[in-house]
């Protein structure tokens, strides 16, 4: 299991549907992936959980992954959230 912190910094054009895109990215991986903010921890593959968590710019999140592709999952998710990797629907 690995985890890291990331500050959400989505470019303006990605702010329209960040939760749906993040769930799509997380769903590409076999690992169990969770995101936490404060005391709230949710499954990153759950659209309802992610909607409850929210993805506002400037918020710091802890992202954890556990599984055979955890490194790739963390890299893709943190890259998207930090605005360094652009994804398309």
LUMDRENKE-391100 format. One record per residue: y, z, x of N, C-alpha, C in turn; residue number from 1. Coordinates in steps of 0.001 Angstrom, whole numbers. Each point is the difference from the previous one (the first is absolute). Example, Ala and Ser with C-alpha at 12.3 -4.5 7.8 and 13.67 -1.06 7.14 Angstrom:
node nc2->-5690 | nc3->7800 | nc1->13190 | cac2->1190 | cac3->0 | cac1->-890 | cc2->1200 | cc3->0 | cc1->900 | seq->1
node nc2->1050 | nc3->-720 | nc1->-350 | cac2->1190 | cac3->60 | cac1->820 | cc2->1090 | cc3->730 | cc1->-770 | seq->2
This chain:
node nc2->-1184 | nc3->0 | nc1->855 | cac2->1184 | cac3->0 | cac1->-855 | cc2->1236 | cc3->0 | cc1->892 | seq->1
node nc2->935 | nc3->-837 | nc1->-364 | cac2->1263 | cac3->-82 | cac1->722 | cc2->1141 | cc3->72 | cc1->-992 | seq->2
node nc2->1133 | nc3->500 | nc1->471 | cac2->1180 | cac3->20 | cac1->-860 | cc2->1247 | cc3->-183 | cc1->843 | seq->3
node nc2->1063 | nc3->-388 | nc1->-662 | cac2->1279 | cac3->-205 | cac1->648 | cc2->1108 | cc3->154 | cc1->-1034 | seq->4
node nc2->1198 | nc3->253 | nc1->481 | cac2->1162 | cac3->68 | cac1->-888 | cc2->795 | cc3->-1284 | cc1->128 | seq->5
node nc2->608 | nc3->-405 | nc1->-1094 | cac2->831 | cac3->-1196 | cac1->-9 | cc2->1173 | cc3->228 | cc1->-956 | seq->6
node nc2->1155 | nc3->-478 | nc1->394 | cac2->1178 | cac3->38 | cac1->-873 | cc2->94 | cc3->-1339 | cc1->-709 | seq->7
node nc2->78 | nc3->35 | nc1->-1311 | cac2->72 | cac3->-1227 | cac1->-795 | cc2->1320 | cc3->-717 | cc1->296 | seq->8
node nc2->-117 | nc3->-1269 | nc1->375 | cac2->1160 | cac3->-826 | cac1->327 | cc2->-287 | cc3->-1435 | cc1->-437 | seq->9
node nc2->-178 | nc3->-183 | nc1->-1288 | cac2->-331 | cac3->-1316 | cac1->-531 | cc2->1231 | cc3->-895 | cc1->-50 | seq->10
node nc2->-123 | nc3->-1237 | nc1->501 | cac2->1117 | cac3->-937 | cac1->-148 | cc2->305 | cc3->-220 | cc1->-1478 | seq->11
node nc2->1218 | nc3->-337 | nc1->-310 | cac2->441 | cac3->-163 | cac1->-1390 | cc2->-941 | cc3->-889 | cc1->-808 | seq->12
node nc2->-468 | nc3->-1091 | nc1->575 | cac2->-852 | cac3->-925 | cac1->-757 | cc2->-1378 | cc3->580 | cc1->-304 | seq->13
node nc2->-413 | nc3->1072 | nc1->693 | cac2->-1295 | cac3->620 | cac1->-255 | cc2->110 | cc3->1194 | cc1->-935 | seq->14
node nc2->1206 | nc3->420 | nc1->-341 | cac2->184 | cac3->1174 | cac1->-844 | cc2->-331 | cc3->-250 | cc1->-1468 | seq->15
node nc2->-189 | nc3->-1255 | nc1->-399 | cac2->-246 | cac3->-312 | cac1->-1407 | cc2->-1362 | cc3->477 | cc1->-494 | seq->16
node nc2->-1009 | nc3->-49 | nc1->828 | cac2->-1347 | cac3->372 | cac1->-419 | cc2->-768 | cc3->696 | cc1->1127 | seq->17
node nc2->581 | nc3->1022 | nc1->605 | cac2->-648 | cac3->611 | cac1->1169 | cc2->-1300 | cc3->721 | cc1->-316 | seq->18
node nc2->-105 | nc3->633 | nc1->-1156 | cac2->-1213 | cac3->735 | cac1->-332 | cc2->-1165 | cc3->-970 | cc1->-187 | seq->19
node nc2->205 | nc3->-1052 | nc1->-762 | cac2->-1063 | cac3->-978 | cac1->-233 | cc2->-444 | cc3->-638 | cc1->1311 | seq->20
node nc2->946 | nc3->-342 | nc1->863 | cac2->-341 | cac3->-621 | cac1->1271 | cc2->-769 | cc3->976 | cc1->886 | seq->21
node nc2->430 | nc3->1253 | nc1->31 | cac2->-681 | cac3->987 | cac1->826 | cc2->-1434 | cc3->210 | cc1->-469 | seq->22
node nc2->-221 | nc3->63 | nc1->-1298 | cac2->-1353 | cac3->162 | cac1->-538 | cc2->-853 | cc3->-1207 | cc1->375 | seq->23
node nc2->571 | nc3->-1199 | nc1->-42 | cac2->-731 | cac3->-1207 | cac1->405 | cc2->-390 | cc3->74 | cc1->1474 | seq->24
node nc2->918 | nc3->439 | nc1->841 | cac2->-292 | cac3->112 | cac1->1432 | cc2->-1099 | cc3->1027 | cc1->224 | seq->25
node nc2->123 | nc3->1177 | nc1->-597 | cac2->-988 | cac3->1067 | cac1->179 | cc2->-1378 | cc3->-437 | cc1->-497 | seq->26
node nc2->-35 | nc3->-768 | nc1->-1061 | cac2->-1269 | cac3->-422 | cac1->-593 | cc2->-761 | cc3->-997 | cc1->866 | seq->27
node nc2->628 | nc3->-558 | nc1->1005 | cac2->-668 | cac3->-932 | cac1->912 | cc2->-953 | cc3->711 | cc1->958 | seq->28
node nc2->108 | nc3->1315 | nc1->80 | cac2->-749 | cac3->762 | cac1->999 | cc2->-1056 | cc3->884 | cc1->-643 | seq->29
node nc2->-1089 | nc3->212 | nc1->727 | cac2->-1090 | cac3->848 | cac1->-483 | cc2->322 | cc3->1480 | cc1->129 | seq->30
node nc2->872 | nc3->345 | nc1->912 | cac2->334 | cac3->1407 | cac1->258 | cc2->592 | cc3->675 | cc1->-1227 | seq->31
node nc2->-187 | nc3->1314 | nc1->-66 | cac2->705 | cac3->806 | cac1->-995 | cc2->1413 | cc3->204 | cc1->537 | seq->32
node nc2->996 | nc3->-325 | nc1->-807 | cac2->1386 | cac3->35 | cac1->447 | cc2->813 | cc3->861 | cc1->-959 | seq->33
node nc2->733 | nc3->950 | nc1->576 | cac2->825 | cac3->895 | cac1->-802 | cc2->1418 | cc3->4 | cc1->534 | seq->34
node nc2->939 | nc3->245 | nc1->-899 | cac2->1395 | cac3->135 | cac1->366 | cc2->492 | cc3->1322 | cc1->-553 | seq->35
node nc2->819 | nc3->669 | nc1->802 | cac2->504 | cac3->1309 | cac1->-417 | cc2->1495 | cc3->94 | cc1->246 | seq->36
node nc2->658 | nc3->668 | nc1->-918 | cac2->1421 | cac3->311 | cac1->118 | cc2->180 | cc3->1410 | cc1->-538 | seq->37
node nc2->430 | nc3->899 | nc1->866 | cac2->113 | cac3->1398 | cac1->-414 | cc2->-1377 | cc3->543 | cc1->-320 | seq->38
node nc2->-164 | nc3->550 | nc1->-1190 | cac2->-1294 | cac3->569 | cac1->-402 | cc2->-839 | cc3->-994 | cc1->-804 | seq->39
node nc2->518 | nc3->-1173 | nc1->-245 | cac2->-703 | cac3->-1000 | cac1->-807 | cc2->-792 | cc3->-943 | cc1->909 | seq->40
node nc2->-1294 | nc3->-157 | nc1->-279 | cac2->-874 | cac3->-897 | cac1->755 | cc2->-723 | cc3->-891 | cc1->-987 | seq->41
node nc2->44 | nc3->-1321 | nc1->235 | cac2->-611 | cac3->-938 | cac1->-943 | cc2->-836 | cc3->-1042 | cc1->738 | seq->42
node nc2->-935 | nc3->-575 | nc1->-732 | cac2->-826 | cac3->-1093 | cac1->494 | cc2->875 | cc3->-1253 | cc1->51 | seq->43
node nc2->96 | nc3->-619 | nc1->1173 | cac2->864 | cac3->-1172 | cac1->160 | cc2->-525 | cc3->-1225 | cc1->-745 | seq->44
node nc2->-1235 | nc3->56 | nc1->-471 | cac2->-563 | cac3->-1124 | cac1->-752 | cc2->182 | cc3->168 | cc1->-1504 | seq->45
node nc2->643 | nc3->1074 | nc1->-407 | cac2->227 | cac3->297 | cac1->-1411 | cc2->1436 | cc3->-352 | cc1->-386 | seq->46
node nc2->165 | nc3->-977 | nc1->-869 | cac2->1345 | cac3->-415 | cac1->-418 | cc2->718 | cc3->1146 | cc1->-701 | seq->47
node nc2->-699 | nc3->756 | nc1->-822 | cac2->637 | cac3->1105 | cac1->-722 | cc2->412 | cc3->1116 | cc1->962 | seq->48
node nc2->-875 | nc3->318 | nc1->949 | cac2->332 | cac3->1016 | cac1->978 | cc2->1194 | cc3->-395 | cc1->846 | seq->49
node nc2->16 | nc3->-1242 | nc1->430 | cac2->1101 | cac3->-476 | cac1->838 | cc2->1304 | cc3->-61 | cc1->-781 | seq->50
node nc2->-69 | nc3->-335 | nc1->-1283 | cac2->1216 | cac3->-10 | cac1->-814 | cc2->569 | cc3->1411 | cc1->-116 | seq->51
node nc2->-876 | nc3->990 | nc1->-93 | cac2->455 | cac3->1386 | cac1->-94 | cc2->608 | cc3->470 | cc1->1315 | seq->52
node nc2->-505 | nc3->-516 | nc1->1107 | cac2->507 | cac3->397 | cac1->1310 | cc2->1367 | cc3->-624 | cc1->272 | seq->53
node nc2->153 | nc3->-1263 | nc1->-340 | cac2->1265 | cac3->-694 | cac1->246 | cc2->117 | cc3->-484 | cc1->1429 | seq->54
node nc2->746 | nc3->-1074 | nc1->206 | cac2->204 | cac3->-576 | cac1->1327 | cc2->1469 | cc3->-334 | cc1->198 | seq->55
node nc2->823 | nc3->998 | nc1->109 | cac2->1426 | cac3->-237 | cac1->176 | cc2->356 | cc3->-31 | cc1->1480 | seq->56
node nc2->883 | nc3->-911 | nc1->362 | cac2->438 | cac3->-79 | cac1->1388 | cc2->547 | cc3->1346 | cc1->464 | seq->57
node nc2->-355 | nc3->361 | nc1->1237 | cac2->449 | cac3->1247 | cac1->588 | cc2->-976 | cc3->1157 | cc1->-165 | seq->58
node nc2->-993 | nc3->-153 | nc1->-879 | cac2->-991 | cac3->1049 | cac1->-220 | cc2->-1041 | cc3->-50 | cc1->1114 | seq->59
node nc2->-361 | nc3->1166 | nc1->531 | cac2->-1058 | cac3->56 | cac1->1008 | cc2->-1319 | cc3->301 | cc1->-678 | seq->60
node nc2->-1000 | nc3->-807 | nc1->303 | cac2->-1332 | cac3->150 | cac1->-578 | cc2->-1018 | cc3->224 | cc1->1103 | seq->61
node nc2->-1061 | nc3->737 | nc1->-318 | cac2->-1134 | cac3->125 | cac1->888 | cc2->-1078 | cc3->-919 | cc1->-539 | seq->62
node nc2->-507 | nc3->-877 | nc1->852 | cac2->-1048 | cac3->-940 | cac1->-389 | cc2->-1255 | cc3->371 | cc1->774 | seq->63
node nc2->-1121 | nc3->186 | nc1->-717 | cac2->-1261 | cac3->304 | cac1->665 | cc2->-1065 | cc3->-990 | cc1->-445 | seq->64
node nc2->-898 | nc3->-304 | nc1->929 | cac2->-1096 | cac3->-918 | cac1->-289 | cc2->-1267 | cc3->539 | cc1->653 | seq->65
node nc2->-1114 | nc3->-171 | nc1->-686 | cac2->-1277 | cac3->466 | cac1->511 | cc2->-1052 | cc3->-1050 | cc1->-313 | seq->66
node nc2->-525 | nc3->-630 | nc1->1048 | cac2->-1032 | cac3->-1009 | cac1->-195 | cc2->-96 | cc3->-927 | cc1->1192 | seq->67
node nc2->-858 | nc3->-1003 | nc1->-131 | cac2->-270 | cac3->-888 | cac1->1121 | cc2->1163 | cc3->-928 | cc1->348 | seq->68
node nc2->946 | nc3->-178 | nc1->-893 | cac2->1160 | cac3->-856 | cac1->293 | cc2->1312 | cc3->780 | cc1->-117 | seq->69
node nc2->-62 | nc3->1295 | nc1->318 | cac2->1172 | cac3->870 | cac1->-160 | cc2->1178 | cc3->-423 | cc1->877 | seq->70
node nc2->-266 | nc3->-458 | nc1->1216 | cac2->1093 | cac3->-425 | cac1->880 | cc2->758 | cc3->-1187 | cc1->-592 | seq->71
node nc2->-751 | nc3->-988 | nc1->-465 | cac2->620 | cac3->-1191 | cac1->-591 | cc2->756 | cc3->355 | cc1->-1283 | seq->72
node nc2->-584 | nc3->878 | nc1->-800 | cac2->640 | cac3->410 | cac1->-1247 | cc2->1323 | cc3->714 | cc1->271 | seq->73
node nc2->-10 | nc3->952 | nc1->925 | cac2->1237 | cac3->720 | cac1->335 | cc2->1059 | cc3->-949 | cc1->537 | seq->74
node nc2->-409 | nc3->-917 | nc1->845 | cac2->951 | cac3->-945 | cac1->586 | cc2->652 | cc3->-868 | cc1->-1076 | seq->75
node nc2->-795 | nc3->-529 | nc1->-916 | cac2->531 | cac3->-868 | cac1->-1054 | cc2->920 | cc3->760 | cc1->-949 | seq->76
node nc2->-419 | nc3->1183 | nc1->-401 | cac2->777 | cac3->767 | cac1->-974 | cc2->1298 | cc3->516 | cc1->611 | seq->77
node nc2->-77 | nc3->570 | nc1->1188 | cac2->1223 | cac3->519 | cac1->616 | cc2->940 | cc3->-1137 | cc1->378 | seq->78
node nc2->-546 | nc3->-1132 | nc1->411 | cac2->837 | cac3->-1149 | cac1->307 | cc2->750 | cc3->-500 | cc1->-1226 | seq->79
node nc2->-695 | nc3->-41 | nc1->-1129 | cac2->646 | cac3->-417 | cac1->-1247 | cc2->1090 | cc3->988 | cc1->-401 | seq->80
node nc2->-342 | nc3->1293 | nc1->5 | cac2->963 | cac3->1014 | cac1->-435 | cc2->1220 | cc3->84 | cc1->914 | seq->81
node nc2->-207 | nc3->-195 | nc1->1290 | cac2->1109 | cac3->71 | cac1->964 | cc2->824 | cc3->-1283 | cc1->10 | seq->82
node nc2->-490 | nc3->-1036 | nc1->-683 | cac2->738 | cac3->-1260 | cac1->-61 | cc2->-207 | cc3->-893 | cc1->1195 | seq->83
node nc2->-1032 | nc3->295 | nc1->819 | cac2->-230 | cac3->-825 | cac1->1182 | cc2->-1035 | cc3->-1089 | cc1->-237 | seq->84
node nc2->-774 | nc3->110 | nc1->-1087 | cac2->-971 | cac3->-1023 | cac1->-381 | cc2->339 | cc3->-437 | cc1->-1412 | seq->85
node nc2->269 | nc3->-1276 | nc1->-164 | cac2->338 | cac3->-516 | cac1->-1330 | cc2->-1249 | cc3->-494 | cc1->-683 | seq->86
node nc2->-214 | nc3->436 | nc1->-1214 | cac2->-1133 | cac3->-416 | cac1->-815 | cc2->529 | cc3->-820 | cc1->-1168 | seq->87
node nc2->-868 | nc3->-859 | nc1->-511 | cac2->372 | cac3->-748 | cac1->-1205 | cc2->-1094 | cc3->179 | cc1->-1034 | seq->88
node nc2->403 | nc3->-80 | nc1->-1242 | cac2->-946 | cac3->227 | cac1->-1110 | cc2->-998 | cc3->-1044 | cc1->-90 | seq->89
